[in-house]
Amino acid sequence: MQRIRLNTATEVLASIPTMLGFIPTASVIVIMLKDEIVDGRTTKQIALVARTDAAAGEGAEFDPAPYLEAAARADTTATICVAVAEDAAAVIALDQIAILRQGFRDAGIHDMLALHVTALEAGALWTDLDTYATGLTEDPNASTLSIHNAVEQGRTTAASREDIAARYAVTVEADTAPAHAALHAQGPDFVRHAVTELATLIRTRGNPDAELAVRVGLCATISPTARDALMFTANGNEHAAAHAFATIARQVRGNARIQILTVAAYCSYISGDGPSTGIALEAAQAAVIDGNGEHDTPLRNLLDFALEHAVSPAAVTTQLHAIAADAARSFGVDVDNLDS
């Protein structure tokens, strides 16, 4: 695991966009830390990073309870609170941070650092809310963590939350006729072929074309077990799988889009990308509304619960990987050779 240096305010601020996956604005961010023993010494490890809109508490009393509950579940021993806002939003954000900090202190959690910055871009002025020390932010895209993620995992930081949402936006609908023809020709082998081909593509970080996209989309609608078999393709290649399923979701419609967005959310969650998970689930819900249908699934419900209650990605992986592998195996997928 890549360790993140958070020894200074500048390092904290430079790391936030990469930890979230996008550059936040008008936001309150809480970095929750827990104790870890390394080489006989107690060190701090990031347990959870949470973000909310600064305007979320406007016109109503801000409720810190969800943060305190998440901190307790994550065995949090220390927190770093950051307000990224200016003008009227800054007033709201600073009020929210004051409430959060008091709540953490009352819970026996060390209030380690609190910062305010107008923007997370190179050269913005930051202020330590306790010492009133100030400094200038560095370019988040030049941080050690950002460079590591880009080189090792192919992950880049989006300019905004809207940019992440655009990854799931519909594009030109792919023709479904080839998929139905393949299903007719391949019969019981259809799912096996689709899963195997997609898994191979994901391993090479390729982009699904329209023909594969509609076959995978059709596969996801055959049955919950067939949809679960698709989840197996993410094993060991979570980031690439999340990208592939987002690409597929843009090209399919109806229940296929809903199911593929749910799988994309799963891939993002087990990769540790909470923001993309939430946005993919929002897109799935929007697709349900657009289709005037009820397509809630146990998987969507589980991911919603995991996101809301800050369940660790490792726990979700442990729970669902075996299910996905068994599902793939039931369709004749050579799980042992594809597993990594």
C-alpha positions as CSV (number, residue, x, y, z in Angstrom):
1,M,0.0,0.0,0.0
2,Q,1.2,3.5,-0.9
3,R,1.8,5.5,2.3
4,I,0.6,9.0,2.4
5,R,2.7,11.7,4.2
6,L,0.5,14.0,6.2
7,N,3.2,15.6,8.4
8,T,2.4,19.2,7.3
9,A,-0.6,21.2,6.4
10,T,0.7,21.5,2.8
11,E,1.0,17.7,2.5
12,V,-2.5,17.3,3.9
13,L,-4.0,19.7,1.4
14,A,-2.1,18.4,-1.6
15,S,-3.3,14.8,-0.9
16,I,-7.0,15.5,-0.5
17,P,-8.0,15.6,-4.2
18,T,-6.3,12.3,-4.8
19,M,-7.9,10.7,-1.8
20,L,-11.3,11.9,-2.9
21,G,-10.7,11.4,-6.6
22,F,-11.7,14.9,-7.5
23,I,-10.9,18.5,-6.5
24,P,-13.6,19.6,-3.9
25,T,-15.1,23.0,-3.6
26,A,-17.4,24.4,-0.9
27,S,-16.7,21.3,1.1
28,V,-16.0,20.1,4.6
29,I,-13.5,17.2,4.6
30,V,-12.7,15.0,7.6
31,I,-9.7,12.6,7.5
32,M,-10.1,10.0,10.2
33,L,-6.9,8.2,11.4
34,K,-6.5,5.1,13.4
35,D,-3.5,3.6,15.2
36,E,-1.3,1.0,13.5
37,I,1.7,-0.9,14.9
38,V,4.6,-0.8,12.4
39,D,8.0,-2.2,13.4
40,G,7.0,-2.0,17.1
41,R,6.0,1.7,16.8
42,T,2.5,3.1,16.9
43,T,1.8,5.1,13.7
44,K,-1.3,6.7,12.2
45,Q,-3.1,5.2,9.2
46,I,-5.9,6.7,7.3
47,A,-9.1,4.9,8.2
48,L,-11.7,7.0,6.3
49,V,-12.0,10.2,4.4
50,A,-15.4,11.9,4.4
51,R,-16.7,14.9,2.5
52,T,-19.9,16.9,2.6
53,D,-21.1,20.1,0.9
54,A,-20.6,23.2,3.0
55,A,-24.1,24.2,2.2
56,A,-25.5,21.0,3.7
57,G,-26.0,22.6,7.1
58,E,-27.4,25.9,5.8
59,G,-30.8,26.8,7.2
60,A,-30.7,23.9,9.7
61,E,-28.6,22.7,12.6
62,F,-25.6,20.7,11.4
63,D,-25.8,17.1,12.7
64,P,-22.3,15.6,13.4
65,A,-23.8,12.2,14.4
66,P,-23.1,10.4,11.1
67,Y,-19.4,11.5,11.3
68,L,-19.1,10.4,14.9
69,E,-20.8,7.0,14.2
70,A,-18.4,6.5,11.2
71,A,-15.4,7.4,13.4
72,A,-16.4,4.9,16.0
73,R,-16.8,2.1,13.4
74,A,-13.4,2.9,11.9
75,D,-11.7,2.9,15.3
76,T,-10.7,6.5,14.8
77,T,-8.2,7.9,17.2
78,A,-7.4,11.2,15.6
79,T,-9.0,13.5,13.0
80,I,-7.9,16.2,10.5
81,C,-10.7,18.6,9.6
82,V,-10.5,20.8,6.5
83,A,-12.8,23.6,5.2
84,V,-12.4,24.2,1.5
85,A,-14.6,27.2,0.8
86,E,-14.8,30.9,0.3
87,D,-17.2,33.8,0.9
88,A,-20.6,32.7,2.4
89,A,-19.8,29.0,2.0
90,A,-16.7,29.5,4.2
91,V,-18.8,30.8,7.1
92,I,-21.0,27.7,6.9
93,A,-18.0,25.3,6.6
94,L,-16.2,26.8,9.5
95,D,-19.3,26.5,11.7
96,Q,-19.6,22.9,10.7
97,I,-16.0,22.2,11.5
98,A,-16.3,23.8,14.9
99,I,-19.3,21.5,15.7
100,L,-17.4,18.4,14.3
101,R,-14.2,19.1,16.3
102,Q,-16.2,19.5,19.5
103,G,-18.0,16.3,18.9
104,F,-14.7,14.4,18.2
105,R,-13.2,15.8,21.4
106,D,-16.2,14.8,23.4
107,A,-15.8,11.3,22.0
108,G,-12.2,11.1,23.2
109,I,-10.8,11.5,19.6
110,H,-7.7,13.6,19.2
111,D,-8.5,16.8,17.3
112,M,-5.1,16.8,15.5
113,L,-5.4,19.5,12.9
114,A,-7.9,21.9,11.4
115,L,-7.4,23.9,8.3
116,H,-9.2,26.4,6.1
117,V,-8.3,27.0,2.4
118,T,-10.2,28.9,-0.2
119,A,-9.4,26.4,-3.0
120,L,-7.3,23.3,-3.5
121,E,-5.1,24.7,-6.3
122,A,-1.5,25.8,-6.5
123,G,-0.8,29.0,-4.6
124,A,-4.0,29.2,-2.6
125,L,-3.7,30.6,1.0
126,W,-4.3,28.1,3.8
127,T,-4.8,28.9,7.5
128,D,-4.3,26.7,10.6
129,L,-7.5,27.3,12.6
130,D,-5.7,26.8,15.9
131,T,-2.3,28.6,15.5
132,Y,-3.4,30.9,12.6
133,A,-0.2,29.9,10.8
134,T,-0.6,30.4,7.0
135,G,1.0,29.0,3.9
136,L,0.4,28.4,0.2
137,T,-0.9,25.2,-1.3
138,E,1.0,23.1,-3.8
139,D,-0.3,21.7,-7.1
140,P,-2.3,18.5,-6.1
141,N,-1.5,16.9,-9.4
142,A,2.2,17.1,-8.5
143,S,1.8,15.4,-5.1
144,T,3.6,12.1,-4.5
145,L,0.3,10.3,-4.1
146,S,-1.2,11.7,-7.3
147,I,1.9,10.7,-9.3
148,H,1.9,7.2,-7.8
149,N,-1.8,6.6,-8.6
150,A,-1.4,7.9,-12.2
151,V,1.7,5.8,-12.9
152,E,1.0,2.6,-11.0
153,Q,-2.8,2.4,-11.2
154,G,-3.8,4.6,-14.1
155,R,-5.9,6.8,-11.8
156,T,-6.2,10.5,-12.3
157,T,-7.9,13.2,-10.2
158,A,-11.1,14.7,-11.7
159,A,-11.4,18.5,-11.8
160,S,-14.7,18.3,-10.1
161,R,-17.5,16.0,-8.9
162,E,-19.3,16.8,-12.1
163,D,-16.4,15.4,-14.1
164,I,-16.8,12.1,-12.3
165,A,-20.6,12.1,-13.1
166,A,-19.7,12.7,-16.7
167,R,-18.0,9.3,-16.8
168,Y,-21.4,7.7,-16.4
169,A,-23.4,10.0,-18.7
170,V,-25.2,8.3,-21.6
171,T,-23.6,8.6,-25.0
172,V,-24.8,7.1,-28.3
173,E,-26.8,3.9,-27.6
174,A,-25.1,0.8,-29.0
175,D,-27.1,-1.4,-31.3
176,T,-28.4,-4.4,-29.3
177,A,-29.1,-6.6,-32.3
178,P,-25.6,-8.2,-32.4
179,A,-25.9,-9.1,-28.7
180,H,-29.2,-10.9,-29.2
181,A,-27.8,-12.7,-32.2
182,A,-24.8,-13.8,-30.1
183,L,-27.1,-15.0,-27.4
184,H,-29.1,-17.0,-29.9
185,A,-26.0,-18.5,-31.4
186,Q,-24.1,-19.3,-28.2
187,G,-27.0,-20.3,-26.0
188,P,-25.7,-21.5,-22.6
189,D,-22.2,-20.4,-23.5
190,F,-23.2,-16.7,-23.9
191,V,-22.4,-15.6,-20.4
192,R,-19.1,-17.5,-20.3
193,H,-17.9,-15.9,-23.5
194,A,-18.9,-12.4,-22.4
195,V,-17.3,-12.7,-18.9
196,T,-14.1,-14.2,-20.3
197,E,-13.7,-11.6,-23.1
198,L,-14.4,-8.8,-20.7
199,A,-11.9,-10.1,-18.1
200,T,-9.2,-10.4,-20.7
201,L,-9.9,-6.8,-21.9
202,I,-9.8,-5.4,-18.3
203,R,-6.5,-7.0,-17.7
204,T,-5.0,-5.1,-20.6
205,R,-6.8,-1.9,-19.5
206,G,-8.7,-1.8,-22.8
207,N,-11.9,0.0,-23.7
208,P,-15.0,-2.1,-24.4
209,D,-16.3,-1.4,-27.9
210,A,-20.0,-1.1,-28.7
211,E,-20.4,-4.8,-29.6
212,L,-18.9,-6.0,-26.4
213,A,-20.8,-3.4,-24.4
214,V,-24.2,-4.6,-25.5
215,R,-23.2,-8.2,-24.9
216,V,-22.1,-7.4,-21.4
217,G,-25.2,-5.3,-20.8
218,L,-27.5,-8.2,-22.0
219,C,-25.5,-10.6,-19.8
220,A,-26.2,-8.4,-16.7
221,T,-30.0,-8.6,-17.3
222,I,-30.2,-12.4,-17.8
223,S,-30.2,-13.1,-14.1
224,P,-28.7,-11.8,-10.8
225,T,-26.2,-14.7,-11.0
226,A,-25.1,-13.7,-14.5
227,R,-24.7,-10.1,-13.3
228,D,-22.6,-11.4,-10.3
229,A,-20.4,-13.3,-12.7
230,L,-19.5,-10.0,-14.3
231,M,-18.3,-8.7,-10.9
232,F,-15.6,-11.4,-11.0
233,T,-13.8,-9.5,-13.8
234,A,-12.8,-6.9,-11.2
235,N,-10.6,-9.3,-9.2
236,G,-7.2,-7.8,-8.9
237,N,-8.0,-5.1,-11.6
238,E,-10.5,-3.0,-9.7
239,H,-9.6,0.4,-11.2
240,A,-9.5,-0.9,-14.8
241,A,-12.8,-2.7,-14.2
242,A,-14.5,0.4,-12.8
243,H,-13.4,2.2,-16.0
244,A,-14.6,-0.6,-18.3
245,F,-18.1,-0.8,-16.7
246,A,-18.5,3.0,-16.8
247,T,-17.7,2.8,-20.5
248,I,-20.3,0.1,-21.0
249,A,-22.9,1.9,-18.9
250,R,-22.7,4.9,-21.2
251,Q,-23.7,2.8,-24.2
252,V,-26.6,0.7,-22.8
253,R,-30.0,1.6,-21.6
254,G,-32.9,0.4,-19.4
255,N,-32.2,-2.4,-16.9
256,A,-28.9,-3.1,-18.6
257,R,-27.7,0.4,-17.7
258,I,-29.0,0.0,-14.1
259,Q,-27.2,-3.3,-13.5
260,I,-24.0,-2.2,-15.2
261,L,-23.9,1.0,-13.1
262,T,-24.3,-1.1,-10.0
263,V,-21.4,-3.3,-11.0
264,A,-19.4,-0.2,-11.7
265,A,-20.2,1.1,-8.2
266,Y,-19.0,-2.2,-6.8
267,C,-15.7,-2.0,-8.7
268,S,-15.2,1.6,-7.5
269,Y,-16.0,0.7,-3.9
270,I,-13.6,-2.2,-3.6
271,S,-10.9,0.0,-5.2
272,G,-11.4,2.5,-2.3
273,D,-13.1,5.1,-4.5
274,G,-16.1,6.1,-2.4
275,P,-17.0,9.3,-4.5
276,S,-17.2,7.3,-7.7
277,T,-19.3,4.6,-5.9
278,G,-21.8,7.2,-4.8
279,I,-22.0,8.9,-8.1
280,A,-22.5,5.6,-10.0
281,L,-25.3,4.6,-7.6
282,E,-26.9,8.0,-8.1
283,A,-26.8,7.4,-11.9
284,A,-28.3,4.0,-11.4
285,Q,-31.1,5.5,-9.4
286,A,-31.7,8.1,-12.0
287,A,-31.9,5.4,-14.6
288,V,-34.6,3.6,-12.5
289,I,-36.6,6.9,-12.3
290,D,-36.2,7.5,-16.1
291,G,-37.5,4.0,-16.8
292,N,-40.3,4.3,-14.3
293,G,-39.3,0.9,-13.0
294,E,-38.3,-0.8,-9.7
295,H,-34.9,-2.3,-10.1
296,D,-33.5,-2.2,-6.5
297,T,-31.3,-5.1,-6.0
298,P,-29.6,-6.6,-2.9
299,L,-26.2,-5.5,-4.4
300,R,-27.3,-1.9,-4.7
301,N,-28.7,-2.0,-1.2
302,L,-25.5,-3.5,0.1
303,L,-23.4,-0.9,-1.6
304,D,-25.7,1.9,-0.3
305,F,-25.3,0.5,3.2
306,A,-21.5,0.1,2.9
307,L,-21.2,3.7,1.7
308,E,-23.4,5.2,4.3
309,H,-21.8,3.2,7.2
310,A,-18.2,3.4,5.9
311,V,-17.7,-0.3,5.6
312,S,-14.1,-1.1,4.6
313,P,-13.5,-2.0,1.0
314,A,-11.7,-5.1,2.2
315,A,-14.8,-6.3,4.0
316,V,-17.0,-5.8,0.9
317,T,-14.4,-7.7,-1.2
318,T,-14.3,-10.5,1.3
319,Q,-18.1,-10.8,1.3
320,L,-18.7,-10.6,-2.5
321,H,-15.6,-12.0,-4.2
322,A,-16.5,-15.6,-3.4
323,I,-20.1,-15.0,-4.6
324,A,-18.8,-13.5,-7.9
325,A,-16.3,-16.4,-8.4
326,D,-19.0,-19.0,-7.7
327,A,-21.4,-17.2,-10.1
328,A,-18.7,-17.1,-12.9
329,R,-17.8,-20.8,-12.3
330,S,-21.5,-21.8,-12.6
331,F,-21.4,-20.5,-16.2
332,G,-18.3,-22.4,-17.0
333,V,-15.8,-19.5,-16.7
334,D,-12.3,-20.8,-16.1
335,V,-12.0,-19.0,-12.8
336,D,-8.7,-20.5,-11.7
337,N,-6.9,-19.2,-14.8
338,L,-8.6,-15.8,-14.7
339,D,-8.2,-15.3,-10.9
340,S,-5.2,-13.3,-9.8
